[in-house]
Amino acid sequence: MWICHSWERCAGMTLGTDRRDQLIDDLAHRLDSWRLATPAIAFLEVHKPLGFLASQTLLVFQPLLRLFFGSVSVEEYSTLLEDASSVERVICRLEELREHGASSG
């Protein structure tokens, strides 16, 4: 019996490398502009093992998130957070932005 662990994967949603990098950069810049880079890094580090659960939670709260974030693709961010290597890339990008902000400010 075949069980799909994610609605997006069942629907065939995958992210290309360019789109994944764009989402990571956009998310990191958005969190950094809100001065949430450090809390986001801590949150992502602690919850790395729960990436799949976090991605599914995004889907549950999709209507509410669209109110706050507009036309952001919650499905794409959900797919992004399912992959542990993508979460690690988000953390690295946030650290880069934080270091760049500390050295320039």
C-alpha positions in Angstrom: 0.0 0.0 0.0 1.4 3.4 -1.1 1.0 6.3 1.3 1.8 9.8 0.3 3.4 11.9 3.1 2.6 15.3 1.6 -0.3 16.7 -0.4 2.1 18.7 -2.6 4.2 15.6 -3.4 1.1 13.7 -4.3 0.1 16.6 -6.6 3.6 16.6 -8.1 4.7 20.0 -6.7 8.4 20.4 -6.8 10.6 23.4 -6.6 13.3 24.1 -9.1 16.7 25.2 -7.9 16.2 28.8 -9.0 12.7 29.1 -7.4 13.9 27.5 -4.2 16.8 30.0 -3.9 14.4 32.8 -4.7 12.0 31.7 -1.9 14.9 31.3 0.6 16.3 34.7 -0.2 12.8 36.3 0.0 12.0 34.7 3.3 15.4 35.6 4.8 15.2 39.2 3.7 11.6 39.5 5.0 12.5 38.1 8.4 15.6 40.3 8.5 13.7 43.4 7.7 11.3 42.6 10.6 14.3 42.1 12.8 13.4 38.5 13.4 16.5 36.8 12.0 17.8 35.7 15.4 14.5 34.3 16.7 13.9 32.7 13.3 17.3 31.0 13.4 16.7 29.6 16.9 13.2 28.5 15.9 14.4 26.7 12.7 17.3 25.0 14.5 15.1 23.7 17.3 12.3 22.6 15.0 14.4 21.1 12.1 13.3 17.5 12.9 9.6 18.7 12.7 10.0 20.3 9.2 7.3 18.1 7.7 4.8 19.0 10.5 5.6 22.7 10.1 5.1 22.5 6.4 1.7 20.9 6.9 0.8 23.5 9.5 1.4 26.2 6.9 -1.2 24.6 4.7 -3.7 24.5 7.5 -3.3 28.2 8.2 -3.0 29.2 4.5 -6.2 31.4 4.5 -5.0 33.4 7.5 -1.4 33.7 6.1 -2.7 35.1 2.9 -4.4 37.9 4.8 -1.1 39.0 6.3 1.3 38.1 3.4 -0.9 38.7 0.4 -0.1 36.7 -2.7 2.7 34.7 -1.2 2.7 31.1 -2.3 2.1 29.1 0.9 2.2 25.9 -1.0 5.7 26.7 -2.2 6.9 27.6 1.2 5.4 24.5 2.6 7.3 22.4 0.0 10.4 24.4 0.9 10.1 23.6 4.6 9.6 19.9 4.1 13.2 19.6 2.9 15.8 19.7 5.7 18.5 21.0 3.3 16.3 23.9 2.4 15.7 24.7 6.0 19.5 24.7 6.5 19.9 27.0 3.6 17.4 29.4 5.1 19.3 29.4 8.4 22.6 30.1 6.5 21.1 32.9 4.6 19.7 34.5 7.8 23.1 34.2 9.4 24.7 35.9 6.4 22.2 38.8 6.5 22.6 39.1 10.2 26.4 39.3 9.9 26.2 41.7 7.0 23.9 43.9 9.1 26.2 43.8 12.1 29.3 44.7 10.0 27.6 47.6 8.2 25.7 49.0 11.1 
